Amino acid sequence: MTDSQKSDETASRPVPEASETQRPAAPSPAAFAARRPATAAPDAGTPTPSTAPKPVIAAPPVHSTSLEEAARFARVQEDGHVFLLVNGEEFPVGQYPDASRDEALAYFVRKYDDVASQLALLQARVQAKAPTTDMLKTLKHLGEQVAERKMVGDVLALDAQIEALRSSIKEAEAAERAEAEAVKARELAAREAIVAEAEEIAAKDPATIQWKTSSNRMNELFEAWKTAQKNGPRLGRSNEDSLWKRFRSARTVFDRHRRAYFSQLDSENTAAKRAKEALIARAEELATSTDWGNTAAEYRQLMDEWKASKRASRKDDDALWARFRAAQDTFFAARQAANEVIDEEFAANLTVKEELLKEAQGILPVRDLTAARKALNSIRDRWEEAGKVPRADMGRMEAGIRKIEEAVKAAEDEHWQKSNPETKARTNSALSQLEATIAALEEDLAAAEKNGNAKKIADAREALEARQQWLAMLQKSAQDFS
């Protein structure tokens, strides 16, 4: 064979994918899993819970077909040409030159085992309920490799496995879509709940809302929104835009109400501070006054005005009250000190008046009105001469002497009632009239007894007895006047 003929024959042969020295070992499932296409990120319509646990995929054993088994599906020529046998039909696989038949067969069997291993790993992923993203794409790629018939092995088994996997993957995709829709529905409900609560807070009457609690809650809702938006499934642009507009609007309304409320509160606080500072200024002016009675009355008026005025903020109101109270305390402390000095000076007067009070108590009970009146007048003169007593004892001493005076006055009133000429005259006139009436009744009783009229006798006796009782009472009164 000439060199040109050898060259033409070599050019006509299928070129093997690797030389004998460069033949790669069959890849392991772990190595395949490491190099397989990364799972694509889900689109906005396919939510994937970030918190879902990743499935644990046990790597299946590497598929390995023995040469004896592979020989059932192949014919190998001396020149290294390999043919795949499928149901009696031959498919040219390729040529592996300059090698033995077994080496040529083993090369194309490794291609079969590689695809079988990848299918086994894909099946393991399906069984482990791993995300189905790109599974069909991978399956399609493997199916195309098998369909080319450029490998040696039971390709019909691979075809059947591919079809079974295609059905399983489609079922898994349908389950994933259903779960994704359920997750999306739950997330949509959660977002709706966030927005609804924010709108409820924003709709409250600013005059009754608890701003600290509500502000904290609104911040919590905002953080929950950000977390859901960052980690949760996508809800679709229309849903997310609509919910965000509502949530943003609720927060805007709430913030506007809060700013208006606290602005008004600041204005009221400023006005309250100004009014109370004016009261403090008046109180501080009076603090050094020694007009004890009038100044104390003015302080009472200031206190009434203070109570009627609006409250400032807690911090300001406490500070203002401390200043107002300090001015009061200054005045009343000075008055107390002055009163204590006066009380020391009046202590001797108290001793004198206590003795006078004992002397006055000896007047009671009043038996001799003239003597009682004379004694009381003498005690009154000495009482006034004794002077003032300490403030703490004034009420007790005044009440004691007043009791004696009231008793003497009552005795005078009683004496006047008994000696009143008009009353005495009216009593004597009534006596005369009653005596005349009794005489007439006695005559009526005598006439009734003479006639034997029982009813008239009873009536006359009853009327006579009543007039006789009245007569006895009037006679006693007449004796009192005499």
C-alpha beads as a LAMMPS data file, in Angstrom:
LAMMPS data file: protein, C-alpha beads

482 atoms
481 bonds

1 atom types
1 bond types

-500.0 500.0 xlo xhi
-500.0 500.0 ylo yhi
-500.0 500.0 zlo zhi

Masses

1 110.0

Atoms # bond

1 1 1 0.000 0.000 0.000
2 1 1 1.449 3.286 -1.021
3 1 1 1.786 6.224 1.343
4 1 1 -0.941 8.070 -0.551
5 1 1 -3.292 5.100 -0.186
6 1 1 -2.588 4.892 3.548
7 1 1 -3.316 8.568 3.815
8 1 1 -6.641 8.246 2.011
9 1 1 -7.663 5.241 4.159
10 1 1 -6.847 7.091 7.357
11 1 1 -8.813 10.136 6.231
12 1 1 -11.857 7.969 5.527
13 1 1 -11.964 6.494 9.056
14 1 1 -14.067 8.070 11.847
15 1 1 -11.762 9.988 14.139
16 1 1 -11.905 8.704 17.714
17 1 1 -12.548 11.199 20.479
18 1 1 -9.441 10.274 22.420
19 1 1 -6.285 8.317 21.905
20 1 1 -5.414 5.297 23.977
21 1 1 -3.048 7.281 26.159
22 1 1 -5.592 10.104 26.576
23 1 1 -8.661 7.995 27.355
24 1 1 -10.450 9.534 30.360
25 1 1 -11.774 7.418 33.179
26 1 1 -15.515 7.148 33.445
27 1 1 -16.732 10.141 35.526
28 1 1 -18.116 9.502 38.987
29 1 1 -21.641 10.689 39.903
30 1 1 -20.142 13.157 42.370
31 1 1 -17.955 14.618 39.650
32 1 1 -20.966 14.837 37.350
33 1 1 -23.054 16.527 40.012
34 1 1 -20.283 19.052 40.536
35 1 1 -20.082 19.937 36.854
36 1 1 -23.770 19.798 35.944
37 1 1 -25.439 23.110 35.051
38 1 1 -26.312 25.256 38.044
39 1 1 -29.992 25.547 38.860
40 1 1 -31.356 28.701 37.320
41 1 1 -32.992 31.261 39.567
42 1 1 -36.802 31.007 39.506
43 1 1 -38.641 33.661 37.593
44 1 1 -40.997 36.085 39.294
45 1 1 -43.928 33.761 38.786
46 1 1 -42.307 30.739 40.449
47 1 1 -41.793 31.436 44.137
48 1 1 -39.227 29.274 45.920
49 1 1 -39.239 29.384 49.733
50 1 1 -35.756 30.347 50.863
51 1 1 -36.301 28.492 54.079
52 1 1 -37.146 25.142 52.436
53 1 1 -34.613 22.449 53.445
54 1 1 -32.338 21.266 50.656
55 1 1 -32.940 17.648 49.692
56 1 1 -30.224 15.143 50.488
57 1 1 -29.305 13.269 47.306
58 1 1 -27.476 10.007 47.774
59 1 1 -25.058 9.540 44.870
60 1 1 -25.881 6.293 43.058
61 1 1 -23.040 3.869 42.287
62 1 1 -21.139 4.455 39.053
63 1 1 -22.677 2.441 36.261
64 1 1 -20.256 -0.136 34.899
65 1 1 -20.984 -2.526 32.020
66 1 1 -18.786 -5.574 31.626
67 1 1 -17.292 -6.321 28.229
68 1 1 -19.103 -9.655 28.208
69 1 1 -22.420 -7.833 28.643
70 1 1 -21.462 -5.158 26.142
71 1 1 -20.496 -7.758 23.541
72 1 1 -24.184 -8.653 23.244
73 1 1 -24.837 -5.213 21.808
74 1 1 -21.805 -4.697 19.550
75 1 1 -19.705 -5.947 16.682
76 1 1 -16.047 -4.959 16.570
77 1 1 -13.858 -5.276 13.462
78 1 1 -10.135 -5.875 13.352
79 1 1 -9.503 -2.305 12.219
80 1 1 -11.208 -0.939 15.340
81 1 1 -14.563 -0.128 13.775
82 1 1 -17.387 -0.660 16.288
83 1 1 -21.048 -1.228 15.413
84 1 1 -24.037 -1.049 17.815
85 1 1 -26.600 -3.849 17.525
86 1 1 -30.204 -2.891 18.257
87 1 1 -32.827 -5.525 17.514
88 1 1 -30.722 -6.960 14.664
89 1 1 -29.986 -3.537 13.179
90 1 1 -26.428 -2.200 13.117
91 1 1 -25.441 1.394 13.798
92 1 1 -21.846 2.505 13.119
93 1 1 -20.514 3.886 16.374
94 1 1 -16.948 4.837 15.407
95 1 1 -13.430 3.579 15.068
96 1 1 -10.761 3.202 17.687
97 1 1 -7.583 2.522 15.628
98 1 1 -4.349 0.981 16.735
99 1 1 -6.017 -0.851 19.606
100 1 1 -7.362 -4.280 20.370
101 1 1 -11.014 -5.167 19.949
102 1 1 -11.586 -5.119 23.701
103 1 1 -9.969 -1.715 23.996
104 1 1 -12.083 -0.366 21.159
105 1 1 -15.218 -1.844 22.703
106 1 1 -14.347 -0.580 26.203
107 1 1 -13.918 2.961 24.887
108 1 1 -17.476 3.132 23.537
109 1 1 -18.877 1.234 26.532
110 1 1 -17.516 3.960 28.783
111 1 1 -19.617 6.448 26.811
112 1 1 -22.660 4.312 27.528
113 1 1 -21.783 4.019 31.232
114 1 1 -21.276 7.765 31.478
115 1 1 -24.796 8.447 30.149
116 1 1 -26.239 5.658 32.327
117 1 1 -24.567 7.153 35.406
118 1 1 -25.930 10.587 34.583
119 1 1 -29.421 9.146 34.161
120 1 1 -29.095 7.343 37.487
121 1 1 -28.075 10.570 39.178
122 1 1 -30.952 12.418 37.533
123 1 1 -33.349 9.717 38.738
124 1 1 -31.925 10.057 42.268
125 1 1 -32.567 13.787 42.130
126 1 1 -36.171 13.179 41.082
127 1 1 -36.696 10.627 43.854
128 1 1 -35.162 13.051 46.389
129 1 1 -37.637 15.726 45.209
130 1 1 -34.836 18.073 44.230
131 1 1 -35.823 21.214 42.276
132 1 1 -36.705 20.196 38.729
133 1 1 -35.139 23.278 37.149
134 1 1 -33.153 22.224 34.009
135 1 1 -33.934 18.547 34.610
136 1 1 -35.806 18.219 31.327
137 1 1 -33.053 20.102 29.562
138 1 1 -30.481 17.685 30.954
139 1 1 -32.706 14.737 30.082
140 1 1 -33.107 16.039 26.545
141 1 1 -29.337 16.361 26.166
142 1 1 -28.818 12.795 27.407
143 1 1 -31.616 11.543 25.155
144 1 1 -29.946 13.146 22.151
145 1 1 -26.695 11.418 23.028
146 1 1 -28.456 8.060 23.250
147 1 1 -30.343 8.706 20.006
148 1 1 -27.075 9.264 18.143
149 1 1 -26.186 5.614 18.887
150 1 1 -22.523 6.474 19.358
151 1 1 -22.083 4.240 22.369
152 1 1 -22.302 0.546 23.147
153 1 1 -24.764 -0.899 25.604
154 1 1 -28.434 -1.541 26.160
155 1 1 -29.575 1.713 24.560
156 1 1 -33.190 0.531 24.457
157 1 1 -33.079 0.329 28.269
158 1 1 -31.717 3.856 28.279
159 1 1 -34.541 4.969 25.970
160 1 1 -37.106 3.433 28.320
161 1 1 -35.411 4.992 31.332
162 1 1 -35.400 8.378 29.597
163 1 1 -39.127 8.141 28.849
164 1 1 -39.898 7.101 32.424
165 1 1 -37.781 9.947 33.763
166 1 1 -39.517 12.396 31.445
167 1 1 -42.907 11.430 32.943
168 1 1 -41.522 11.566 36.486
169 1 1 -39.942 14.967 35.919
170 1 1 -43.164 16.373 34.462
171 1 1 -45.098 15.069 37.451
172 1 1 -42.507 16.634 39.768
173 1 1 -42.748 19.915 37.872
174 1 1 -46.533 19.883 38.271
175 1 1 -46.169 19.223 42.013
176 1 1 -43.595 22.014 42.257
177 1 1 -45.918 24.421 40.483
178 1 1 -48.768 23.482 42.817
179 1 1 -46.537 23.943 45.872
180 1 1 -45.190 27.187 44.440
181 1 1 -48.729 28.469 43.982
182 1 1 -49.598 27.447 47.547
183 1 1 -46.468 29.170 48.871
184 1 1 -47.275 32.200 46.761
185 1 1 -50.842 32.268 48.107
186 1 1 -49.583 32.048 51.705
187 1 1 -47.044 34.781 51.089
188 1 1 -49.689 36.938 49.417
189 1 1 -51.964 36.464 52.445
190 1 1 -49.081 37.357 54.780
191 1 1 -48.319 40.513 52.803
192 1 1 -52.014 41.386 52.756
193 1 1 -52.086 41.003 56.542
194 1 1 -49.104 43.364 56.899
195 1 1 -50.771 45.966 54.689
196 1 1 -54.169 45.586 56.380
197 1 1 -52.687 46.090 59.846
198 1 1 -50.712 49.119 58.656
199 1 1 -53.894 50.611 57.162
200 1 1 -55.797 49.920 60.384
201 1 1 -53.150 51.742 62.427
202 1 1 -53.106 54.667 59.991
203 1 1 -56.918 54.956 60.136
204 1 1 -57.055 55.437 63.919
205 1 1 -58.072 58.761 65.419
206 1 1 -54.818 60.694 66.069
207 1 1 -56.295 61.990 69.320
208 1 1 -56.682 58.489 70.795
209 1 1 -53.765 56.575 69.289
210 1 1 -50.878 55.360 71.462
211 1 1 -48.044 56.821 69.393
212 1 1 -45.095 54.967 70.932
213 1 1 -46.743 51.557 70.697
214 1 1 -48.152 52.216 67.223
215 1 1 -44.842 53.607 65.915
216 1 1 -43.000 50.536 67.156
217 1 1 -45.590 48.287 65.542
218 1 1 -45.414 50.172 62.236
219 1 1 -41.612 49.754 62.261
220 1 1 -42.029 46.035 62.947
221 1 1 -44.422 45.756 59.998
222 1 1 -41.914 47.545 57.763
223 1 1 -39.125 45.169 58.828
224 1 1 -41.439 42.213 58.189
225 1 1 -42.181 43.609 54.737
226 1 1 -38.465 43.990 53.909
227 1 1 -37.713 40.474 55.129
228 1 1 -40.565 39.005 53.090
229 1 1 -39.486 40.949 50.024
230 1 1 -35.865 39.854 50.416
231 1 1 -36.314 36.206 51.374
232 1 1 -39.849 35.321 50.355
233 1 1 -41.172 34.205 46.971
234 1 1 -41.929 36.735 44.286
235 1 1 -45.604 37.592 43.963
236 1 1 -45.544 39.115 40.527
237 1 1 -45.000 42.773 39.708
238 1 1 -48.674 43.727 39.715
239 1 1 -49.336 42.196 43.150
240 1 1 -46.160 43.544 44.709
241 1 1 -46.613 47.026 43.252
242 1 1 -50.237 47.198 44.374
243 1 1 -49.482 45.994 47.914
244 1 1 -46.436 48.241 48.240
245 1 1 -48.432 51.307 47.169
246 1 1 -51.042 50.545 49.833
247 1 1 -48.408 49.902 52.487
248 1 1 -46.447 53.022 51.572
249 1 1 -49.647 55.093 51.594
250 1 1 -50.573 53.790 55.075
251 1 1 -47.104 54.635 56.416
252 1 1 -47.269 58.092 54.813
253 1 1 -50.670 58.819 56.397
254 1 1 -49.467 57.535 59.766
255 1 1 -46.314 59.671 59.626
256 1 1 -48.314 62.738 58.602
257 1 1 -50.749 62.251 61.489
258 1 1 -47.887 61.699 63.905
259 1 1 -46.038 64.840 62.809
260 1 1 -49.253 66.882 63.008
261 1 1 -50.095 65.456 66.431
262 1 1 -46.688 66.166 67.908
263 1 1 -46.563 69.582 66.263
264 1 1 -49.874 70.424 67.942
265 1 1 -48.595 68.894 71.163
266 1 1 -45.501 71.081 70.990
267 1 1 -47.663 74.173 70.461
268 1 1 -49.898 73.273 73.402
269 1 1 -46.850 72.493 75.505
270 1 1 -45.328 75.872 74.670
271 1 1 -48.576 77.669 75.559
272 1 1 -48.921 75.711 78.808
273 1 1 -45.313 76.479 79.744
274 1 1 -45.851 80.166 79.033
275 1 1 -49.006 80.282 81.195
276 1 1 -47.387 78.431 84.095
277 1 1 -44.229 80.521 83.886
278 1 1 -46.450 83.601 84.340
279 1 1 -47.966 81.976 87.468
280 1 1 -44.467 81.170 88.710
281 1 1 -43.387 84.779 88.205
282 1 1 -46.305 85.995 90.366
283 1 1 -45.576 83.316 92.979
284 1 1 -41.907 84.289 93.137
285 1 1 -42.844 87.968 93.569
286 1 1 -44.992 87.058 96.595
287 1 1 -42.382 84.774 98.157
288 1 1 -40.814 87.557 100.276
289 1 1 -44.102 89.185 101.327
290 1 1 -44.807 89.550 105.079
291 1 1 -48.485 90.339 104.602
292 1 1 -49.286 86.852 105.780
293 1 1 -53.054 86.804 105.482
294 1 1 -53.516 88.515 102.113
295 1 1 -50.527 86.776 100.552
296 1 1 -51.737 83.356 101.678
297 1 1 -55.088 84.128 99.998
298 1 1 -53.260 85.125 96.808
299 1 1 -51.314 81.876 96.873
300 1 1 -54.579 79.974 97.147
301 1 1 -55.824 81.830 94.084
302 1 1 -52.617 81.015 92.213
303 1 1 -52.996 77.355 93.125
304 1 1 -56.555 77.318 91.732
305 1 1 -55.281 78.871 88.490
306 1 1 -52.446 76.315 88.341
307 1 1 -54.864 73.405 88.681
308 1 1 -57.136 74.865 85.998
309 1 1 -54.282 75.407 83.511
310 1 1 -53.304 72.822 80.893
311 1 1 -50.437 70.433 81.497
312 1 1 -47.159 70.788 79.642
313 1 1 -45.020 67.783 78.820
314 1 1 -44.238 65.565 81.800
315 1 1 -40.625 66.699 81.996
316 1 1 -41.469 70.403 81.649
317 1 1 -44.470 70.202 83.963
318 1 1 -42.453 68.572 86.743
319 1 1 -39.762 71.257 86.469
320 1 1 -42.334 74.081 86.429
321 1 1 -44.160 72.655 89.434
322 1 1 -40.887 72.434 91.345
323 1 1 -40.294 76.159 90.776
324 1 1 -43.865 77.078 91.715
325 1 1 -43.756 74.940 94.841
326 1 1 -40.371 76.405 95.822
327 1 1 -41.839 79.935 95.780
328 1 1 -44.777 78.776 97.915
329 1 1 -42.516 76.964 100.336
330 1 1 -40.367 80.083 100.754
331 1 1 -43.373 82.184 101.772
332 1 1 -45.041 79.618 104.025
333 1 1 -41.771 78.718 105.699
334 1 1 -41.229 82.410 106.518
335 1 1 -44.801 82.679 107.804
336 1 1 -44.337 79.583 109.940
337 1 1 -41.143 80.997 111.422
338 1 1 -42.899 84.294 112.205
339 1 1 -45.834 82.459 113.768
340 1 1 -43.512 80.408 115.943
341 1 1 -41.974 83.627 117.312
342 1 1 -45.439 85.036 117.963
343 1 1 -46.574 81.793 119.597
344 1 1 -43.670 81.995 122.030
345 1 1 -44.721 85.546 122.957
346 1 1 -48.383 84.458 123.402
347 1 1 -47.633 81.442 125.569
348 1 1 -48.078 83.456 128.781
349 1 1 -51.430 84.799 127.530
350 1 1 -52.582 81.223 127.023
351 1 1 -51.953 80.419 130.690
352 1 1 -54.069 83.393 131.796
353 1 1 -56.957 82.498 129.462
354 1 1 -56.962 78.861 130.503
355 1 1 -57.487 80.016 134.132
356 1 1 -60.250 82.404 132.993
357 1 1 -61.918 79.551 131.101
358 1 1 -61.927 77.401 134.238
359 1 1 -63.467 80.293 136.165
360 1 1 -66.149 80.730 133.455
361 1 1 -67.016 77.034 133.534
362 1 1 -67.936 77.515 137.240
363 1 1 -70.888 79.691 136.173
364 1 1 -72.692 76.616 134.819
365 1 1 -75.355 75.564 135.403
366 1 1 -76.990 79.041 135.605
367 1 1 -79.111 79.291 138.724
368 1 1 -78.858 83.022 139.438
369 1 1 -79.085 84.831 136.117
370 1 1 -78.033 88.217 137.510
371 1 1 -74.944 86.786 139.210
372 1 1 -74.053 84.708 136.156
373 1 1 -74.312 87.723 133.882
374 1 1 -72.126 89.814 136.190
375 1 1 -69.464 87.092 136.468
376 1 1 -69.369 86.561 132.700
377 1 1 -68.917 90.303 132.033
378 1 1 -65.986 90.393 134.416
379 1 1 -64.386 87.369 132.729
380 1 1 -64.898 88.925 129.287
381 1 1 -63.075 92.098 130.300
382 1 1 -60.103 90.151 131.643
383 1 1 -60.198 87.817 128.584
384 1 1 -59.684 90.763 126.237
385 1 1 -56.957 92.208 128.448
386 1 1 -55.076 88.881 128.371
387 1 1 -54.367 89.277 124.631
388 1 1 -53.767 86.755 121.870
389 1 1 -52.864 83.095 122.335
390 1 1 -50.781 80.828 120.026
391 1 1 -52.486 79.995 116.733
392 1 1 -52.751 76.325 117.550
393 1 1 -54.804 77.094 120.698
394 1 1 -57.026 79.865 119.335
395 1 1 -59.838 77.590 118.190
396 1 1 -59.919 75.573 121.412
397 1 1 -60.004 78.675 123.664
398 1 1 -62.595 80.527 121.602
399 1 1 -64.849 77.477 121.527
400 1 1 -64.591 77.113 125.332
401 1 1 -65.604 80.695 126.167
402 1 1 -68.306 80.651 123.466
403 1 1 -69.968 77.656 125.161
404 1 1 -70.289 79.610 128.434
405 1 1 -71.659 82.667 126.637
406 1 1 -74.262 80.577 124.818
407 1 1 -75.411 78.963 128.073
408 1 1 -75.917 82.379 129.763
409 1 1 -77.714 83.658 126.658
410 1 1 -80.062 80.652 126.720
411 1 1 -80.860 81.341 130.371
412 1 1 -81.654 84.974 129.544
413 1 1 -83.998 83.929 126.732
414 1 1 -85.823 81.512 128.988
415 1 1 -86.268 84.170 131.684
416 1 1 -87.625 86.649 129.148
417 1 1 -90.173 84.186 127.877
418 1 1 -91.473 83.661 131.381
419 1 1 -91.648 87.371 132.295
420 1 1 -93.058 88.698 129.035
421 1 1 -96.229 90.844 129.941
422 1 1 -97.951 90.137 126.654
423 1 1 -97.547 86.413 127.066
424 1 1 -98.777 86.638 130.655
425 1 1 -101.862 88.621 129.611
426 1 1 -102.708 86.128 126.888
427 1 1 -102.401 83.299 129.405
428 1 1 -104.771 85.014 131.937
429 1 1 -107.334 85.699 129.197
430 1 1 -107.228 82.074 128.108
431 1 1 -107.726 80.988 131.738
432 1 1 -110.857 83.096 132.042
433 1 1 -112.327 81.793 128.817
434 1 1 -111.516 78.191 129.685
435 1 1 -113.054 78.508 133.183
436 1 1 -116.276 79.884 131.638
437 1 1 -116.351 77.011 129.148
438 1 1 -115.839 74.449 131.951
439 1 1 -118.745 75.983 133.935
440 1 1 -121.028 75.685 130.903
441 1 1 -119.970 72.079 130.321
442 1 1 -120.661 71.208 133.971
443 1 1 -124.205 72.579 133.541
444 1 1 -124.628 70.510 130.341
445 1 1 -123.427 67.372 132.162
446 1 1 -125.845 67.968 135.059
447 1 1 -128.768 68.428 132.628
448 1 1 -127.843 65.249 130.726
449 1 1 -127.625 63.238 133.967
450 1 1 -130.992 64.595 135.040
451 1 1 -132.559 63.557 131.729
452 1 1 -130.746 60.230 131.739
453 1 1 -129.449 60.707 128.168
454 1 1 -126.403 58.392 128.083
455 1 1 -124.899 59.747 124.852
456 1 1 -125.085 63.372 125.972
457 1 1 -123.661 62.387 129.344
458 1 1 -120.652 60.730 127.658
459 1 1 -120.075 63.647 125.263
460 1 1 -120.318 66.213 128.058
461 1 1 -117.899 64.291 130.297
462 1 1 -115.365 63.881 127.476
463 1 1 -115.461 67.603 126.603
464 1 1 -115.303 68.583 130.284
465 1 1 -112.260 66.369 130.982
466 1 1 -110.359 67.812 128.002
467 1 1 -111.040 71.403 129.143
468 1 1 -110.005 70.567 132.675
469 1 1 -106.642 69.249 131.398
470 1 1 -106.116 72.425 129.418
471 1 1 -106.965 74.462 132.489
472 1 1 -104.342 72.641 134.540
473 1 1 -101.666 73.412 131.941
474 1 1 -102.570 77.109 131.725
475 1 1 -102.622 77.424 135.503
476 1 1 -99.079 75.995 135.661
477 1 1 -97.898 78.530 133.051
478 1 1 -99.508 81.346 135.023
479 1 1 -97.641 80.200 138.146
480 1 1 -94.336 80.297 136.186
481 1 1 -94.953 83.881 135.135
482 1 1 -95.731 84.881 138.747

Bonds

1 1 1 2
2 1 2 3
3 1 3 4
4 1 4 5
5 1 5 6
6 1 6 7
7 1 7 8
8 1 8 9
9 1 9 10
10 1 10 11
11 1 11 12
12 1 12 13
13 1 13 14
14 1 14 15
15 1 15 16
16 1 16 17
17 1 17 18
18 1 18 19
19 1 19 20
20 1 20 21
21 1 21 22
22 1 22 23
23 1 23 24
24 1 24 25
25 1 25 26
26 1 26 27
27 1 27 28
28 1 28 29
29 1 29 30
30 1 30 31
31 1 31 32
32 1 32 33
33 1 33 34
34 1 34 35
35 1 35 36
36 1 36 37
37 1 37 38
38 1 38 39
39 1 39 40
40 1 40 41
41 1 41 42
42 1 42 43
43 1 43 44
44 1 44 45
45 1 45 46
46 1 46 47
47 1 47 48
48 1 48 49
49 1 49 50
50 1 50 51
51 1 51 52
52 1 52 53
53 1 53 54
54 1 54 55
55 1 55 56
56 1 56 57
57 1 57 58
58 1 58 59
59 1 59 60
60 1 60 61
61 1 61 62
62 1 62 63
63 1 63 64
64 1 64 65
65 1 65 66
66 1 66 67
67 1 67 68
68 1 68 69
69 1 69 70
70 1 70 71
71 1 71 72
72 1 72 73
73 1 73 74
74 1 74 75
75 1 75 76
76 1 76 77
77 1 77 78
78 1 78 79
79 1 79 80
80 1 80 81
81 1 81 82
82 1 82 83
83 1 83 84
84 1 84 85
85 1 85 86
86 1 86 87
87 1 87 88
88 1 88 89
89 1 89 90
90 1 90 91
91 1 91 92
92 1 92 93
93 1 93 94
94 1 94 95
95 1 95 96
96 1 96 97
97 1 97 98
98 1 98 99
99 1 99 100
100 1 100 101
101 1 101 102
102 1 102 103
103 1 103 104
104 1 104 105
105 1 105 106
106 1 106 107
107 1 107 108
108 1 108 109
109 1 109 110
110 1 110 111
111 1 111 112
112 1 112 113
113 1 113 114
114 1 114 115
115 1 115 116
116 1 116 117
117 1 117 118
118 1 118 119
119 1 119 120
120 1 120 121
121 1 121 122
122 1 122 123
123 1 123 124
124 1 124 125
125 1 125 126
126 1 126 127
127 1 127 128
128 1 128 129
129 1 129 130
130 1 130 131
131 1 131 132
132 1 132 133
133 1 133 134
134 1 134 135
135 1 135 136
136 1 136 137
137 1 137 138
138 1 138 139
139 1 139 140
140 1 140 141
141 1 141 142
142 1 142 143
143 1 143 144
144 1 144 145
145 1 145 146
146 1 146 147
147 1 147 148
148 1 148 149
149 1 149 150
150 1 150 151
151 1 151 152
152 1 152 153
153 1 153 154
154 1 154 155
155 1 155 156
156 1 156 157
157 1 157 158
158 1 158 159
159 1 159 160
160 1 160 161
161 1 161 162
162 1 162 163
163 1 163 164
164 1 164 165
165 1 165 166
166 1 166 167
167 1 167 168
168 1 168 169
169 1 169 170
170 1 170 171
171 1 171 172
172 1 172 173
173 1 173 174
174 1 174 175
175 1 175 176
176 1 176 177
177 1 177 178
178 1 178 179
179 1 179 180
180 1 180 181
181 1 181 182
182 1 182 183
183 1 183 184
184 1 184 185
185 1 185 186
186 1 186 187
187 1 187 188
188 1 188 189
189 1 189 190
190 1 190 191
191 1 191 192
192 1 192 193
193 1 193 194
194 1 194 195
195 1 195 196
196 1 196 197
197 1 197 198
198 1 198 199
199 1 199 200
200 1 200 201
201 1 201 202
202 1 202 203
203 1 203 204
204 1 204 205
205 1 205 206
206 1 206 207
207 1 207 208
208 1 208 209
209 1 209 210
210 1 210 211
211 1 211 212
212 1 212 213
213 1 213 214
214 1 214 215
215 1 215 216
216 1 216 217
217 1 217 218
218 1 218 219
219 1 219 220
220 1 220 221
221 1 221 222
222 1 222 223
223 1 223 224
224 1 224 225
225 1 225 226
226 1 226 227
227 1 227 228
228 1 228 229
229 1 229 230
230 1 230 231
231 1 231 232
232 1 232 233
233 1 233 234
234 1 234 235
235 1 235 236
236 1 236 237
237 1 237 238
238 1 238 239
239 1 239 240
240 1 240 241
241 1 241 242
242 1 242 243
243 1 243 244
244 1 244 245
245 1 245 246
246 1 246 247
247 1 247 248
248 1 248 249
249 1 249 250
250 1 250 251
251 1 251 252
252 1 252 253
253 1 253 254
254 1 254 255
255 1 255 256
256 1 256 257
257 1 257 258
258 1 258 259
259 1 259 260
260 1 260 261
261 1 261 262
262 1 262 263
263 1 263 264
264 1 264 265
265 1 265 266
266 1 266 267
267 1 267 268
268 1 268 269
269 1 269 270
270 1 270 271
271 1 271 272
272 1 272 273
273 1 273 274
274 1 274 275
275 1 275 276
276 1 276 277
277 1 277 278
278 1 278 279
279 1 279 280
280 1 280 281
281 1 281 282
282 1 282 283
283 1 283 284
284 1 284 285
285 1 285 286
286 1 286 287
287 1 287 288
288 1 288 289
289 1 289 290
290 1 290 291
291 1 291 292
292 1 292 293
293 1 293 294
294 1 294 295
295 1 295 296
296 1 296 297
297 1 297 298
298 1 298 299
299 1 299 300
300 1 300 301
301 1 301 302
302 1 302 303
303 1 303 304
304 1 304 305
305 1 305 306
306 1 306 307
307 1 307 308
308 1 308 309
309 1 309 310
310 1 310 311
311 1 311 312
312 1 312 313
313 1 313 314
314 1 314 315
315 1 315 316
316 1 316 317
317 1 317 318
318 1 318 319
319 1 319 320
320 1 320 321
321 1 321 322
322 1 322 323
323 1 323 324
324 1 324 325
325 1 325 326
326 1 326 327
327 1 327 328
328 1 328 329
329 1 329 330
330 1 330 331
331 1 331 332
332 1 332 333
333 1 333 334
334 1 334 335
335 1 335 336
336 1 336 337
337 1 337 338
338 1 338 339
339 1 339 340
340 1 340 341
341 1 341 342
342 1 342 343
343 1 343 344
344 1 344 345
345 1 345 346
346 1 346 347
347 1 347 348
348 1 348 349
349 1 349 350
350 1 350 351
351 1 351 352
352 1 352 353
353 1 353 354
354 1 354 355
355 1 355 356
356 1 356 357
357 1 357 358
358 1 358 359
359 1 359 360
360 1 360 361
361 1 361 362
362 1 362 363
363 1 363 364
364 1 364 365
365 1 365 366
366 1 366 367
367 1 367 368
368 1 368 369
369 1 369 370
370 1 370 371
371 1 371 372
372 1 372 373
373 1 373 374
374 1 374 375
375 1 375 376
376 1 376 377
377 1 377 378
378 1 378 379
379 1 379 380
380 1 380 381
381 1 381 382
382 1 382 383
383 1 383 384
384 1 384 385
385 1 385 386
386 1 386 387
387 1 387 388
388 1 388 389
389 1 389 390
390 1 390 391
391 1 391 392
392 1 392 393
393 1 393 394
394 1 394 395
395 1 395 396
396 1 396 397
397 1 397 398
398 1 398 399
399 1 399 400
400 1 400 401
401 1 401 402
402 1 402 403
403 1 403 404
404 1 404 405
405 1 405 406
406 1 406 407
407 1 407 408
408 1 408 409
409 1 409 410
410 1 410 411
411 1 411 412
412 1 412 413
413 1 413 414
414 1 414 415
415 1 415 416
416 1 416 417
417 1 417 418
418 1 418 419
419 1 419 420
420 1 420 421
421 1 421 422
422 1 422 423
423 1 423 424
424 1 424 425
425 1 425 426
426 1 426 427
427 1 427 428
428 1 428 429
429 1 429 430
430 1 430 431
431 1 431 432
432 1 432 433
433 1 433 434
434 1 434 435
435 1 435 436
436 1 436 437
437 1 437 438
438 1 438 439
439 1 439 440
440 1 440 441
441 1 441 442
442 1 442 443
443 1 443 444
444 1 444 445
445 1 445 446
446 1 446 447
447 1 447 448
448 1 448 449
449 1 449 450
450 1 450 451
451 1 451 452
452 1 452 453
453 1 453 454
454 1 454 455
455 1 455 456
456 1 456 457
457 1 457 458
458 1 458 459
459 1 459 460
460 1 460 461
461 1 461 462
462 1 462 463
463 1 463 464
464 1 464 465
465 1 465 466
466 1 466 467
467 1 467 468
468 1 468 469
469 1 469 470
470 1 470 471
471 1 471 472
472 1 472 473
473 1 473 474
474 1 474 475
475 1 475 476
476 1 476 477
477 1 477 478
478 1 478 479
479 1 479 480
480 1 480 481
481 1 481 482
